[in-house]
Amino acid sequence: MASTVRVLHLPRRHRTVISTWRRWTGRLLITGGSGLLLWAAAHLIVTAAYQRQYELAFERLRASAATEPRRTVPVSLLSGELVGVLRIMRIGLAGVVVEGDGDGVLDPAIGHLPDTSLAWQGGNSALAAHRDAIFRPLKDVRSGDVLRLETAYGDLDYRVRETLIVAPDELWVLDPTPVTTLTLISCYPFDYIGPAPERFIVRAERMQ
């Protein structure tokens, strides 16, 4: 005996409501996506503008240091003062490093964490930046890559020893080290939307 398939037909008003709901949901998703893209573009433009201002200030700082060979090398800096410029040529990363770890520093620049030593002092110097801006290229970094930190007191070269993924509360990555180390910190995963649950760490040792 042949089976009978019953087709459920919704009333016209229900079909209209569902169609309208789908249409408005689609519009909201498109609007939200466009808003995120515009926000990201605006953030990149503002960051680039700040970076250019910092670069000009850094050039003046280096020129001043070059004309004053006996200038005292600072052992600490005030929040917002220039530290230098970080470059990782292979992955196309370049950004100005500024003292401090507040939003006012990390939004447009790379921040030097005040609780760690300055690079020219030796030990472990930690730098942090947002994963969706200056530190975005870090997703492609690998062991052996060369980092250069240009400062008013000389250029320091480092080689990447390892990369790590840790929880936000694993603060041992900031501990002093017996060898001169540069520690880079960013949020992880790089493509995560919203506050990221982990931290991406790059450990690089000074090249002799």
C-alpha positions in Angstrom: 0.0 0.0 0.0 1.4 3.4 -1.0 2.3 5.7 1.8 0.9 9.2 2.0 3.0 12.2 2.7 1.2 15.1 4.4 2.6 18.5 3.6 2.2 21.1 6.3 1.0 24.4 4.9 1.4 27.4 7.2 -1.2 30.1 7.2 -0.4 33.0 4.9 0.1 35.5 7.8 2.6 33.1 9.4 4.6 32.8 6.2 4.6 36.6 6.0 5.9 37.0 9.5 8.7 34.4 8.9 9.7 36.1 5.7 9.8 39.5 7.3 11.9 38.1 10.2 14.4 36.5 7.9 14.7 39.7 5.8 15.3 41.9 8.9 17.7 39.4 10.4 19.7 39.5 7.2 19.8 43.3 7.1 20.9 43.4 10.7 23.7 40.9 10.1 24.9 42.9 7.0 24.7 46.2 9.0 26.6 44.7 11.9 29.3 43.3 9.7 29.7 46.5 7.8 30.0 48.4 11.1 32.8 46.1 12.3 34.7 46.5 9.0 34.3 50.3 9.3 35.5 50.2 12.9 38.5 48.1 12.0 39.4 50.4 9.1 39.1 53.5 11.3 41.2 51.9 14.0 44.0 51.1 11.5 43.9 54.7 10.1 44.2 56.2 13.5 47.0 53.8 14.5 48.9 54.6 11.3 48.6 58.4 12.0 49.9 58.0 15.6 52.7 55.7 14.4 53.9 58.4 12.0 53.9 61.0 14.8 55.8 58.7 17.0 58.3 57.9 14.3 59.0 61.6 13.7 59.5 62.1 17.4 61.8 59.1 17.6 64.0 60.4 14.7 64.4 63.7 16.6 65.3 61.7 19.8 68.0 59.7 17.9 69.4 62.9 16.3 69.6 64.5 19.8 71.3 61.4 21.3 73.8 61.4 18.4 74.9 65.0 19.1 75.2 64.4 22.8 77.5 61.3 23.1 77.8 61.8 26.9 74.0 61.8 27.5 73.0 59.6 30.4 71.2 56.4 29.4 67.9 56.3 31.4 67.2 53.5 33.8 63.4 54.3 33.8 60.9 56.2 31.6 57.7 58.0 32.2 54.5 56.6 30.7 54.2 57.8 27.1 58.0 58.3 26.6 59.6 56.8 23.5 61.6 53.6 23.8 62.3 52.8 20.2 61.1 51.1 17.1 60.6 47.3 16.8 61.1 45.6 13.4 60.7 42.0 12.3 61.6 42.2 8.6 60.5 38.7 7.5 56.9 39.1 8.6 56.7 42.9 7.8 56.2 44.0 11.4 57.2 47.5 12.3 56.0 49.6 15.2 57.0 52.3 17.6 57.6 51.2 21.2 56.3 53.6 24.0 56.6 53.2 27.8 53.4 52.0 29.5 50.7 49.4 29.3 47.5 51.5 29.4 44.9 51.7 26.6 46.2 55.1 25.7 49.6 53.5 24.8 48.5 50.1 23.5 45.8 51.4 21.1 48.2 53.3 18.9 51.6 51.7 19.7 53.6 48.9 21.2 53.9 49.3 25.0 56.8 48.5 27.2 55.6 46.9 30.4 57.0 49.1 33.2 57.6 46.2 35.6 60.2 44.7 33.3 63.7 46.1 32.4 64.4 48.4 29.5 66.0 46.6 26.6 69.4 48.4 27.1 69.6 47.2 30.7 69.7 43.5 29.9 67.4 40.9 31.6 63.8 40.4 30.4 62.2 43.3 28.6 58.5 42.7 27.7 56.5 44.5 25.0 52.8 44.2 24.4 50.4 45.3 21.6 47.0 44.4 20.2 46.6 41.4 18.0 44.3 43.3 15.5 46.7 46.1 14.9 50.5 46.3 15.1 51.1 42.8 16.4 48.8 41.2 13.8 51.9 39.9 11.8 53.1 37.9 14.8 50.8 35.1 13.8 53.4 34.3 11.1 56.5 34.5 13.3 58.7 31.4 13.8 61.8 30.2 15.6 65.0 31.8 14.2 63.4 35.0 13.0 65.5 38.1 13.8 64.0 41.1 15.7 65.6 44.5 15.8 64.8 47.1 18.5 66.1 50.5 17.4 66.7 52.9 20.3 68.3 56.2 20.8 71.1 54.4 22.5 71.9 51.8 19.9 70.2 49.0 17.9 69.6 45.7 19.6 69.2 42.5 17.6 67.4 39.4 18.9 66.7 35.9 17.6 63.3 34.2 18.3 63.9 31.1 20.5 60.3 30.0 21.0 56.6 30.9 20.8 54.2 30.0 23.6 50.4 30.1 24.2 49.6 30.7 27.9 46.7 31.8 30.1 46.4 35.5 31.0 47.4 34.8 34.6 50.7 33.1 33.7 52.8 36.1 34.6 56.0 34.0 34.9 56.7 35.1 31.3 57.6 38.6 32.8 60.1 37.1 35.3 63.8 38.3 35.0 66.0 36.0 32.8 69.7 35.2 33.1 70.2 36.2 29.5 69.1 39.4 27.7 65.6 38.5 26.4 62.8 40.3 24.6 59.3 39.0 25.3 56.5 40.0 23.0 52.9 39.6 24.2 49.6 39.7 22.3 46.1 38.2 22.7 45.3 34.8 21.2 43.7 33.5 19.0 44.4 36.2 16.4 41.0 35.8 14.7 39.0 35.6 17.9 36.1 38.1 18.1 35.9 39.8 21.5 38.2 39.5 24.5 40.6 36.7 23.7 41.0 33.8 26.2 44.8 33.3 25.9 48.0 35.1 25.3 50.6 34.6 22.5 54.2 34.9 23.7 57.3 35.3 21.6 60.7 34.8 23.4 63.8 36.1 21.7 67.4 36.2 23.0 69.9 39.0 22.3 72.3 38.2 19.5 76.0 38.7 20.4 
